Amino acid sequence: MKNKIMRTLSRIHRCRLLVLLLAVLISLTLVLSTTFSWFTQSDKITNTLETKDLGFSFKVNEVFSPPGTITPGQDIEKVVNVKNTGDMPGFVRVLVLAEIISADGDVLEAKPGVTFAFKSLNVTDWTPGNKKMWADGKDGYYYYLDKLEPGQTTKEPLFSGVMLNPSLGPEYENASMKIEIKVEASETAREKYRGGWWRNGDNPPASPALKPIDDTLKGLA
């Protein structure tokens, strides 16, 4: 009888331990799911021109209000356009530089399509009927596929938002993210944009990604 009681008490004790262990695991899961969800975000815009002519001026024209903190998976509005603020027409290309720094000061991966994504990225795939106004040069730059006349703004933004990957790991907890937008402009003469952007004189680029861009721009030069 005594042994039976002891076995019963032992089973009850094991059950209580199991329940306690499950409670701890559930609690830990809840903690992990809410700990590394916040990011601080800052923004910087750089304007770089290809000529020193005082009448040649382009600037980033965007809609963006830094939210302070953001959660992975949250859509952040950031509408990126370029405006010709000078009195000469030009071609433009845009470089988007993203940087994520951990709370400890370490540089973390910040790669489009992996760490974060652009919302409504208006980049053409060159298929017939695709009229998107930007092209990926595969050299780090996005090229606007039209001439910007004085006072004009790009007809559609490069993108309209940014979203962090909701599956980011705990190393991103309390990290800070900086997105730098750099615009480079060139006069529309063929030798100007070819020489200024690709350091290729007046020769067409050899890159398969740049060739259709060159074909489009030289038709507008």
N, C-alpha and C positions, 0 to 999 in steps of 0.2 A: 504494500500500500504506500509506504514511504517513497519507494523508488518511482512509483507511478506519479505521485505528487511532484517529485523532483523533475521528472521528465516533462510534465505539464508546465511547470514553472520555467523550465529551460526553453520550451517552445515559445511560451509567452514572451520571454526575454529576447529571444531571437527575432520574433515578430516586431517587438518594439524597436529593436536596433535597426531592422530593415526599414520600418516606417520612418525612423529618425534619419537614416541615411538617405532615403528617397526625398525627404523634406529638405535636407541639406543640398542635395543635387539640384532639386527644383529651384531652390533659392539661389544657388550659384548660377544656374542658367539664366534666371531673371536678371541677376546682377550683370552678367556678361552681355546680355542682350541690350542693356541700356547704358553701358559705361562709355563705350568709345564712339558715341554718336554725334559729337559736336565738333565743328570746325570753325575757326575764325577765318575770315577772308578779306583780303585787301586787293587793290587794283592799281595798276600804273599804266599810263598811256605814253608812248614815245612816238614822236613824229620825226621822220627822217626823209629828207628830200634829196633828189639826185642832181639838183642844180642850185647855184647860189643866186639865181635871178630873183630879184625882190618881187617880181610879179608872179612868181610860181610858188603857190602855197596850197598844201593839202593837210587835212587834219582828220583824226578819228572822231566820228560823230556817233555817240552811242547813248543808249538808255541803260543805266545801271545804278542801282542803289545798294551799296554793300549791306548785306543783312546782319552783319556782326557775327552771328553763329548760324551754321547750317547743318542739316542732318543728311547723311548719305541717302540717296534716293529722292531727295527734295529738289524740285525744279527751281532754279534761280534765273530770273530774267536778266539777260545781258544781250542787248541788241546792238550788234557791231556794224556800223556803216562808215563810209569815208566821204568827206565833202571837199569839193574844190573851192577853196576860199580865195584863190588868186584870180588873175585875169588872163591866164593861159590854159589851154586844154592839156590833159595829161593822161597817162596810164598809171594804174596803181597796183601794188601787191601788198599783202598783209602777212606779218609773221605773228603767230600766237605762241607766247612762251609761258608755260605753266610751271610752277614750283610749289612743292609741298614740303614743309619743314616740320619735323616732329616736335613734341613738347620738350624733348631733350636736345634739340638743335641738329638732329640728323636729317640729311636729305633723303626723302622718300620718293618712291616711283610716282611720277606724274605724267601718265601717258594717255593720250586720247584713245578712246575705245577700250581701255583697260581700267585705268584708275578713275577716269571721268569720261563723259560724253558731251558733245555739243548738241544742243537741241536745234532742230530745223537747219542743219548745215546745208546751205544752198550751193553744193558743188556738183557740177555736171559729171556724168559718166560717158559723155560723148556719143550716146546712142541717138539715133534719129528722133527728132521731136523733143529731146531734152533741152529745155531753154533756160536752165539755171545759169545764173550770171557769174559764177565763180568756178575756178578750176584749181585742182591740187597739182602743183608743179613737182611734187615729190622731192623738193629741195628745201622743204621747211616753209615754203611760202604758198599762199593762196592768191591767185591772180584774178583780178576783175576783168571780165571779157568784154569791155566796152570802153570807149573814150569818155572821160569826165570833162565836160565843158565848164567854164567858169560859173560858179554858183550852183552847180549840180551836185546832188548826193547820189550815191550808188542806188540803183533802182530796187535792189533787194539786199538785205543785210547778209553778211557772211554767215552768221548764225544768230539765233535769238535767245539762247539760254545755255546754261551749263548744269549738268547733273552729276554728282559724285556716285560712284559705284556703291550700291547698298551692301555689297559683300566685303567691304574693306575690313582688314584685320585690326586687332587692338593696338598695333603700333601707330595707328593714325589718330588715336584718342588725343583730343585737344591740340591737334596739329593746326598749322596755319597755311593757307593756300593763297598764292599770289598769281594773278594772271596779267601778263604784260602784253599789250597790243602795240605792235610797231608797224607803221605804214611807211612804205617807200614809194615815191612817185618818180616818173620819168617823163620827159618830153616825148611827144608822139612820133618823132622821126625814127625810122627803123634802126638806124645806126646808134641812136641815143639809148633806146631801151635795151637793145641787144648788147651794146658795149657796157652800159651802166649796170645792168642786172647780171649778165652772164659772162662779162669780160671776154666777149667773143668777137669784138670788132663789128663788122656788118655781116657776119656769117650766121646762118641759122643754127640753133642749138642741136647737139647730137642726141640729147636725152629724149627717149620716146614720150615721156610725160610732158616735156616742154614744147615739143614740135607742134602739136595742135594749138597750143596757146600762142606760139609765134605765128602760126598760119592765120589765126583769128585777128591778132593785133596788127599784123602787117597789112591786112585788108582794111584796117581803120586808120592807118598812119597817114 
